[in-house]
């Protein structure tokens, strides 16, 4: 291709076409994450995302949105709740793999409220991530329940009565201690500017712990973050 640039404009007619080909080769399209992009069921692993509910509710109150008045933030004692089970590629991830997505039956939504206490979240997770799993709605949410059941939440986070300042690495260590087969390469803690946001755990399609370099690289880099206390009780 570089020989093309060295030849005359006549031999390389037109030269602009050659330059365009070179640029197109060196710079991949922004949306080209994976050759399987958005093919249902064609992915490498899952991320189970566990959201620290008190942080979500504190942020919702600051924004003044409807989230602050939701079931999740109504005073019930939620600690870590399921944000979602996300199909992933080794680099990037699929989303919205069926448009329009198959309608999620209301009885499935209501059956998940103990783990995901926000109807809008459940519907969104099905549309954005569930449709990429290659599973039926029933099977996908059964997989979420099975994945969550496989994770033991460290006791110190089950009923946090007072705000706590923690190192993200200490949260990882607590989860690893509570889940002996979990390793540092299979878990990532995320945060915003001041608060712990989520714990993300990488799982194979069989829901076994597995490493995930890209997810780990996106982990919180702060030395310390705040964990607001669990509400109600």
FENVEN-V266390 format. One line per field, one symbol per residue. psi: psi as a letter, one per 40 degrees, with the letter a starting at -180 (. if undefined). burial: b if it has 16 or more other ideal C-beta (glycine too) atoms within 10 Angstrom, else e. A space follows every 10 residues. Layout:
BEGIN
psi: ???
burial: ???
END
This chain:
BEGIN
psi: dddddeiidd dfhidddddd ddddddhiid egdidehfhh egidiihhhh hhdddddddd dddfaddeei ddeeeighbh ihdihhiiid haiiifehhi ihhhiddddd eedddgfhdd dddddddddd eedeiidddd ddddddddde hhhhdeedgh diihhihddd dddddddegd ehideeihhi iaddihdihh hhiidefiii igddddeeih eidiiihiih ia.
burial: eeeeeeeeee ebeeeeebee eeeeeeeeee eebbeeebeb ebbbbbbbbb bbbbbbbbbb eeeeeebbeb ebbeeeebbb bbbbbbbbbe eebbeebeee eeebeeebbe ebeebbbbee bbbebbbbbb bbbbbebeeb bebbbebbeb bebbeebeeb eeeeebebee bbebbbeebe ebeeebbbbb beeebbbbbb bbbeeebebb ebeebbeebb eeeebbbbeb bee
END
